[in-house]
Amino acid sequence: MDRLKLKVGTIIIDNGKMGIIVSVIENGQWKEYGPFSLTKSYEIRYFDGNLTMMTEKTINKLLERGTFEVVAQ
């Protein structure tokens, strides 16, 4: 499966709830015996007013399960 390039403004449906990605946060961490590692998280505001943060790894798992879907980019 090709990886989607999620960005600010992407409209999603997460387990039946519609939302929009409002920010993308990239955090780095130095590993003592390995290369610099980046983790990417997405802040999602749902149209019911809730706000959540999800890592890219979590979103990829939900996409594979079919409980997370991209409506528009």
C-alpha positions, 0 to 999 in steps of 0.5 A, a space after each residue: 500500500 502506498 503511504 499517503 502524504 497527510 498535511 494540514 487541511 486533510 479531511 478524514 473520517 476516523 471511526 465514523 467521526 469526520 475531522 480535519 488535520 490542523 497541524 503536523 508536528 515532527 519531533 526528533 530524538 537522538 539515539 545513543 547508538 543509532 541515527 537521529 530518529 524523527 516521529 511525526 504526529 498529527 493534531 486532528 480537530 473533529 467536527 464535533 469539537 474534540 481535538 486529538 493527537 495521533 502518531 503517524 504509526 497509529 494512523 497507518 495501523 488504522 488505515 490498514 484496519 479500515 477504521 481511518 479514511 482520507 476524504 480529501 487532501 
